[in-house]
Amino acid sequence: WLSSIFAHADIDHLISRSINHEIWKRFIWSNAYNSVSALTSTTLEQIYKSEGALQTIRQMMSEVQQVAEAEGIQIPNNVLEQLISTGDNHVDIKTSMLKDIESGRMPELEALVGVVLAKAEKHGISTPVNQTVYNLIRLSLKNLNIKTEPQNELERPF
């Protein structure tokens, strides 16, 4: 019934039988693109035009895919490629993490990368690219005098 309501309102939508799978797919995309964008001060369009950046994106996504698997969510490799190929739909857009940094605010680094590192450690999974990107963003934030620690429990990812 929900789908018919959206369709009647001419709202593009997808009804999923596996919401956790969809959440992890979105998370995988956000983890990689937000982080690379924040680290390099680049837009999505610039990232999609850089094979070097896309290689890092693929590595980050692969690491998060392993964490998702350990959490019981199977994300096939072809889904990662679909997430990467969505770049044709993006123009010169800044990610939310980049906007936060440019505005002097703490970005969602812990929620998008820190949580991956914590879950990976819990499962004994190596995530060297996510760890490196995390460390470099934290260094950049320190140099920009942007706080990197949550002020209260509500800001913690879990």
C-alpha positions as CSV (number, residue, x, y, z in Angstrom):
1,W,0.0,0.0,0.0
2,L,2.9,2.4,0.7
3,S,4.3,1.9,-2.7
4,S,1.0,2.8,-4.3
5,I,0.8,6.0,-2.2
6,F,4.3,7.0,-3.4
7,A,3.5,6.1,-7.0
8,H,0.3,8.1,-6.9
9,A,2.3,11.1,-5.6
10,D,4.8,10.6,-8.4
11,I,7.6,10.0,-5.8
12,D,10.5,7.9,-7.0
13,H,10.9,5.1,-4.4
14,L,12.1,1.6,-3.6
15,I,10.4,-0.7,-1.2
16,S,13.0,-3.0,0.3
17,R,12.3,-6.4,1.9
18,S,15.7,-6.1,3.6
19,I,16.1,-2.6,5.1
20,N,19.4,-3.5,6.9
21,H,20.9,-4.4,3.5
22,E,19.8,-1.0,2.1
23,I,21.1,0.9,5.2
24,W,24.5,-0.8,4.8
25,K,24.6,0.0,1.1
26,R,24.0,3.7,1.9
27,F,26.5,3.5,4.7
28,I,29.2,2.0,2.5
29,W,28.7,4.8,0.0
30,S,28.7,7.5,2.7
31,N,31.8,6.1,4.5
32,A,33.9,6.2,1.4
33,Y,32.8,9.3,-0.5
34,N,32.4,11.6,2.6
35,S,35.8,10.6,3.8
36,V,37.7,11.0,0.6
37,S,35.9,14.3,-0.1
38,A,36.7,15.6,3.4
39,L,40.3,14.5,3.2
40,T,40.9,16.0,-0.3
41,S,38.5,19.0,-0.2
42,T,36.9,17.8,-3.4
43,T,33.4,17.5,-4.8
44,L,31.8,14.3,-5.9
45,E,32.4,15.2,-9.5
46,Q,36.1,15.7,-8.9
47,I,36.3,12.3,-7.1
48,Y,34.5,10.5,-10.0
49,K,37.0,12.0,-12.5
50,S,40.0,10.7,-10.5
51,E,41.0,7.1,-10.9
52,G,43.3,7.4,-7.9
53,A,40.5,8.6,-5.7
54,L,38.2,5.9,-7.1
55,Q,40.8,3.3,-6.2
56,T,40.7,4.5,-2.6
57,I,36.9,4.5,-2.7
58,R,36.9,0.8,-3.8
59,Q,39.4,-0.2,-1.1
60,M,37.3,1.6,1.6
61,M,34.1,0.0,0.4
62,S,35.7,-3.4,0.3
63,E,36.8,-3.0,3.9
64,V,33.3,-1.9,5.0
65,Q,31.8,-4.8,3.0
66,Q,33.9,-7.2,5.1
67,V,32.6,-5.5,8.3
68,A,29.0,-5.8,7.0
69,E,29.5,-9.5,6.3
70,A,30.8,-10.0,9.9
71,E,27.7,-8.2,11.1
72,G,25.5,-10.6,9.1
73,I,24.8,-8.5,6.0
74,Q,25.9,-9.8,2.6
75,I,26.8,-7.1,0.1
76,P,27.8,-8.6,-3.2
77,N,30.8,-7.2,-5.1
78,N,28.5,-6.1,-8.0
79,V,26.7,-3.8,-5.5
80,L,30.0,-2.0,-4.7
81,E,30.5,-1.4,-8.4
82,Q,27.0,-0.1,-8.7
83,L,27.6,2.3,-5.8
84,I,30.7,3.5,-7.6
85,S,29.0,3.9,-11.0
86,T,26.3,6.1,-9.6
87,G,28.8,8.9,-10.1
88,D,27.3,9.7,-13.5
89,N,24.3,11.1,-11.7
90,H,26.3,13.6,-9.5
91,V,27.5,17.0,-10.5
92,D,29.7,19.4,-8.6
93,I,28.3,18.6,-5.1
94,K,30.1,18.9,-1.8
95,T,29.6,16.1,0.7
96,S,28.2,16.8,4.2
97,M,31.6,16.1,5.8
98,L,33.4,18.6,3.5
99,K,30.7,21.2,4.2
100,D,31.1,20.7,8.0
101,I,34.9,21.1,7.8
102,E,34.6,24.2,5.6
103,S,32.2,25.6,8.2
104,G,34.5,24.8,11.1
105,R,32.2,22.1,12.5
106,M,33.1,18.6,13.6
107,P,32.2,16.3,10.7
108,E,30.5,12.9,11.2
109,L,33.9,11.2,11.2
110,E,33.1,8.9,14.1
111,A,29.7,7.9,12.8
112,L,31.1,7.2,9.3
113,V,34.6,5.9,9.9
114,G,35.2,5.5,13.6
115,V,32.3,3.0,13.9
116,V,33.8,0.9,11.0
117,L,37.1,0.8,12.8
118,A,35.4,-0.2,16.1
119,K,33.3,-3.0,14.5
120,A,36.3,-4.2,12.5
121,E,38.4,-4.5,15.6
122,K,35.6,-6.4,17.3
123,H,35.5,-8.9,14.5
124,G,39.3,-9.0,14.0
125,I,39.1,-7.5,10.5
126,S,41.9,-5.4,9.1
127,T,40.8,-2.0,7.7
128,P,44.1,-0.2,6.7
129,V,42.6,2.2,4.2
130,N,39.8,3.3,6.5
131,Q,42.3,3.6,9.4
132,T,44.7,5.7,7.3
133,V,41.9,8.0,6.0
134,Y,40.6,8.4,9.6
135,N,44.0,9.3,11.0
136,L,44.7,11.8,8.2
137,I,41.3,13.5,8.6
138,R,41.8,13.7,12.4
139,L,45.2,15.3,11.8
140,S,43.7,17.8,9.3
141,L,40.9,18.7,11.8
142,K,43.5,19.3,14.5
143,N,45.4,21.6,12.2
144,L,42.2,23.5,11.4
145,N,41.4,23.7,15.2
146,I,38.2,21.7,14.8
147,K,37.3,19.6,17.8
148,T,37.5,15.8,17.1
149,E,36.0,14.4,20.3
150,P,32.2,14.1,20.9
151,Q,31.2,16.5,23.7
152,N,28.4,14.3,25.0
153,E,27.0,10.8,24.7
154,L,24.4,11.9,22.2
155,E,27.2,12.6,19.6
156,R,28.7,9.1,19.9
157,P,27.8,6.8,17.0
158,F,26.9,3.9,19.3
